[in-house]
Amino acid sequence: MGGGDGHSTPYGDVAALGGGRYAWDVDFIMSGGWEMTVFVTPAGASEAVAEFVGYTVYEPEVEA
């Protein structure tokens, strides 16, 4: 996951959770509006694409 012109983390390992579910971490460098495309190729299958368009990453609140 990542590698997007320095806007997120480098490509990382994906963890298979079972039942067709997977997990990975993405660290965005700033809050704001983002779009992300995920390319998935399960073993023995064709590539599938998931697009996440128009979502917002919010700055975490800091407790005083």
PAMI-668691 format. One record per residue (C-alpha): chain; residue number from 1; x, y, z; residue in one letter. Coordinates in Angstrom, 3 decimals. Example, Ala and Ser with C-alpha at 12.3 -4.5 7.8 and 13.67 -1.06 7.14 Angstrom:
% PAMI-668691
- A,1,12.300,-4.500,7.800,A
- A,2,13.670,-1.060,7.140,S
This chain:
% PAMI-668691
- A,1,0.000,0.000,0.000,M
- A,2,1.299,3.417,-0.783,G
- A,3,4.027,4.706,-2.998,G
- A,4,1.735,7.508,-4.205,G
- A,5,4.188,10.303,-5.006,D
- A,6,5.221,10.588,-1.353,G
- A,7,1.668,11.107,-0.112,H
- A,8,1.371,7.903,1.895,S
- A,9,3.458,5.060,3.228,T
- A,10,5.583,2.829,0.979,P
- A,11,4.033,-0.403,-0.240,Y
- A,12,3.536,-2.680,2.741,G
- A,13,2.481,-6.172,3.624,D
- A,14,-1.187,-7.076,3.629,V
- A,15,-2.572,-9.389,6.311,A
- A,16,-5.191,-11.950,5.238,A
- A,17,-7.957,-11.987,7.862,L
- A,18,-9.925,-14.831,6.259,G
- A,19,-13.303,-14.854,4.578,G
- A,20,-12.025,-12.624,1.774,G
- A,21,-11.030,-9.839,4.184,R
- A,22,-7.612,-8.181,4.331,Y
- A,23,-5.983,-5.447,6.432,A
- A,24,-3.081,-3.029,6.056,W
- A,25,-1.916,0.302,7.453,D
- A,26,-1.805,3.597,5.569,V
- A,27,-0.214,6.716,7.053,D
- A,28,-1.423,9.879,5.328,F
- A,29,0.934,12.858,5.547,I
- A,30,-1.832,15.432,6.040,M
- A,31,-5.529,15.764,6.739,S
- A,32,-7.992,16.674,4.009,G
- A,33,-9.754,15.133,1.039,G
- A,34,-8.214,12.006,-0.478,W
- A,35,-8.812,9.427,-3.174,E
- A,36,-7.223,5.988,-3.084,M
- A,37,-7.223,3.085,-5.535,T
- A,38,-6.456,-0.417,-4.271,V
- A,39,-5.403,-3.151,-6.713,F
- A,40,-5.886,-6.698,-5.427,V
- A,41,-4.836,-9.914,-7.143,T
- A,42,-5.773,-13.007,-5.113,P
- A,43,-3.773,-16.154,-5.895,A
- A,44,-5.150,-17.773,-9.050,G
- A,45,-7.583,-14.925,-9.828,A
- A,46,-7.781,-11.796,-11.959,S
- A,47,-6.900,-8.380,-10.604,E
- A,48,-9.730,-6.556,-8.828,A
- A,49,-9.844,-2.805,-8.227,V
- A,50,-11.461,-0.896,-5.363,A
- A,51,-11.649,2.900,-5.509,E
- A,52,-12.227,5.053,-2.448,F
- A,53,-13.206,8.480,-3.786,V
- A,54,-13.999,11.648,-1.865,G
- A,55,-13.314,10.656,1.714,Y
- A,56,-11.746,12.886,4.346,T
- A,57,-8.838,12.192,6.675,V
- A,58,-9.137,14.265,9.856,Y
- A,59,-6.305,15.502,12.035,E
- A,60,-6.378,13.582,15.325,P
- A,61,-7.431,15.637,18.317,E
- A,62,-4.664,16.207,20.860,V
- A,63,-5.640,16.024,24.499,E
- A,64,-4.193,18.778,26.686,A
